[in-house]
Structures are given as structure tokens and as C-alpha cells.
Amino acid sequence: MSKLPVHSRPVAYDFSCLPDDHPGRHHFTIRIEYRGKHGWAVVNPSGYVLDRFGRWDFEPQNSSRTDEWLSDNRWTFVEAVERAEYWAPLLHVAGKTVEDALAPGGWHG
């Protein structure tokens, strides 16, 4: 058995208004993900990331991300949490709101 130290850190957090056992939770969850030295990404269920203008942006491959794109699409941890908490109740999926999904019979996934 190795005696090398093992390091760990949380690198993703989910934000949702739906309980863990709700069948639609995955569809109504904002995730923040640590992206290294550039900070945190705020990611919607479709995989788009939130930019500083309040738009959901396609995230290009690493080699195609410019410094400008990174500065527009990366957040500090605190900023990312604030954005995720703001956006989680506003998600719409297949014409349904979070409130629709929470209503009895409101989600048939």
C-alpha cells in the first residue's frame, strides 16, 4: 500500500428546488463546476454555461476558449453559488416550470 498522501476537494455542487427523490430533479438542476485556475462554471441541464450577461452560452473545447470568453464565463465560488441559487427556480423544461414539476402529477418525465 502506498504511503503517498491523497488529496481531495469538492469540484461540483447541484442546486435544485426539487427534492432528491423527484423524478424530474436532473432536468431542473443547475450545477456549478470547478474549472481550475479560471474559476467556476454555472451549468444548466443542457450543458450550457452562464455568462456575465445573463445568457446561456455554448462552452467550446479548451483549445478554443479565449481569455475574453473565460473572463465572461467563469465565476468565483461565491458568485457561482449566487447565480445558481437565482437560476434554479427559473428553469423551464418541456414547457414546464419548477412549480409545475412540483405540483401533484406535474412531472411524468
FENPEVEN-V368676 format. One record per pair of residues at least 24 apart in sequence whose C-alpha atoms are under 10 Angstrom apart, sorted by the first residue. I is the first residue (numbers start at 1). J is the second residue. D is the distance in Angstrom with one decimal. If there is no record, write none. Layout:
i->(I | I)
j->(J | J)
d->(D | D)
This chain:
i->(9 | 10 | 11 | 11 | 11 | 12 | 12 | 12 | 13 | 13 | 13 | 13 | 14 | 14 | 14 | 14 | 14 | 14 | 15 | 15 | 15 | 15 | 15 | 15 | 15 | 15 | 16 | 16 | 16 | 16 | 16 | 16 | 16 | 17 | 17 | 17 | 17 | 17 | 17 | 17 | 17 | 17 | 18 | 18 | 18 | 18 | 18 | 18 | 19 | 22 | 22 | 22 | 22 | 23 | 23 | 23 | 23 | 24 | 24 | 24 | 24 | 24 | 24 | 24 | 24 | 25 | 25 | 25 | 25 | 25 | 27 | 27 | 27 | 27 | 27 | 27 | 27 | 28 | 28 | 28 | 28 | 28 | 28 | 28 | 28 | 28 | 28 | 28 | 29 | 29 | 29 | 29 | 29 | 29 | 30 | 30 | 30 | 30 | 30 | 30 | 30 | 30 | 30 | 31 | 31 | 31 | 31 | 31 | 32 | 32 | 32 | 32 | 32 | 32 | 33 | 33 | 33 | 33 | 34 | 34 | 34 | 34 | 34 | 35 | 35 | 37 | 38 | 38 | 38 | 38 | 38 | 38 | 38 | 39 | 39 | 39 | 39 | 39 | 39 | 39 | 39 | 40 | 40 | 40 | 40 | 40 | 40 | 40 | 40 | 40 | 41 | 41 | 41 | 41 | 41 | 41 | 41 | 41 | 41 | 42 | 42 | 42 | 42 | 42 | 42 | 42 | 42 | 42 | 42 | 42 | 43 | 43 | 44 | 44 | 44 | 44 | 45 | 45 | 46 | 49 | 49 | 50 | 50 | 50 | 50 | 50 | 50 | 51 | 52 | 54 | 54)
j->(34 | 34 | 35 | 36 | 40 | 40 | 41 | 42 | 42 | 80 | 81 | 84 | 42 | 43 | 81 | 84 | 85 | 88 | 81 | 83 | 84 | 85 | 86 | 87 | 88 | 89 | 84 | 85 | 87 | 88 | 89 | 91 | 98 | 85 | 88 | 89 | 90 | 91 | 98 | 99 | 101 | 102 | 88 | 89 | 98 | 99 | 101 | 102 | 102 | 101 | 102 | 107 | 109 | 101 | 107 | 108 | 109 | 93 | 98 | 101 | 102 | 106 | 107 | 108 | 109 | 98 | 101 | 102 | 107 | 109 | 91 | 92 | 93 | 94 | 98 | 101 | 109 | 87 | 88 | 89 | 90 | 91 | 92 | 93 | 96 | 97 | 98 | 101 | 84 | 87 | 88 | 89 | 91 | 98 | 81 | 83 | 84 | 85 | 86 | 87 | 88 | 89 | 91 | 80 | 81 | 84 | 85 | 88 | 75 | 77 | 80 | 81 | 83 | 84 | 74 | 75 | 77 | 80 | 74 | 75 | 76 | 77 | 80 | 74 | 75 | 74 | 67 | 70 | 71 | 73 | 74 | 75 | 76 | 70 | 71 | 73 | 74 | 75 | 76 | 77 | 80 | 73 | 74 | 75 | 76 | 77 | 78 | 79 | 80 | 81 | 70 | 73 | 74 | 75 | 76 | 77 | 79 | 80 | 84 | 73 | 74 | 75 | 77 | 79 | 80 | 81 | 82 | 83 | 84 | 87 | 80 | 84 | 84 | 87 | 88 | 91 | 91 | 93 | 93 | 73 | 74 | 74 | 75 | 80 | 83 | 84 | 87 | 75 | 83 | 83 | 87)
d->(9.9 | 8.3 | 8.1 | 9.2 | 8.8 | 8.9 | 9.4 | 9.8 | 9.8 | 10.0 | 8.7 | 9.4 | 9.9 | 9.5 | 9.6 | 8.4 | 9.8 | 9.4 | 8.5 | 10.0 | 6.3 | 6.6 | 9.6 | 8.9 | 6.2 | 9.2 | 8.6 | 8.1 | 9.1 | 5.4 | 7.2 | 9.3 | 9.0 | 9.2 | 6.5 | 6.1 | 9.6 | 9.7 | 7.1 | 8.8 | 9.8 | 8.6 | 9.4 | 9.1 | 7.6 | 9.2 | 8.1 | 6.9 | 9.1 | 8.9 | 8.4 | 8.9 | 9.9 | 9.3 | 7.6 | 7.8 | 6.6 | 9.4 | 9.4 | 7.2 | 9.0 | 9.7 | 6.6 | 7.9 | 6.0 | 9.4 | 8.9 | 9.8 | 9.9 | 9.7 | 8.7 | 8.8 | 6.9 | 9.7 | 9.7 | 10.0 | 8.9 | 9.9 | 7.0 | 8.3 | 9.0 | 6.1 | 7.6 | 7.4 | 10.0 | 8.8 | 6.9 | 8.7 | 8.9 | 9.2 | 6.3 | 9.0 | 8.0 | 9.8 | 9.8 | 9.2 | 5.9 | 8.3 | 9.7 | 7.3 | 5.7 | 9.4 | 8.5 | 9.2 | 9.2 | 7.0 | 10.0 | 9.1 | 9.5 | 8.4 | 6.4 | 7.3 | 9.2 | 7.1 | 9.8 | 10.0 | 9.2 | 8.8 | 9.2 | 9.3 | 9.4 | 8.3 | 9.8 | 8.1 | 9.6 | 9.9 | 9.5 | 7.0 | 7.9 | 9.3 | 6.3 | 7.9 | 8.7 | 9.0 | 9.4 | 9.1 | 5.4 | 5.5 | 5.6 | 7.2 | 9.1 | 8.4 | 5.3 | 5.0 | 6.0 | 6.1 | 9.4 | 8.7 | 6.4 | 9.4 | 9.6 | 6.6 | 5.3 | 6.4 | 8.9 | 9.0 | 9.9 | 7.0 | 9.9 | 8.1 | 7.8 | 7.9 | 9.9 | 9.4 | 6.0 | 8.3 | 9.9 | 7.3 | 6.6 | 9.6 | 9.6 | 8.4 | 9.0 | 8.8 | 8.8 | 8.5 | 9.0 | 9.2 | 10.0 | 6.8 | 8.8 | 8.3 | 9.4 | 9.3 | 8.4 | 9.4 | 9.7 | 9.0 | 10.0 | 9.2 | 9.8)
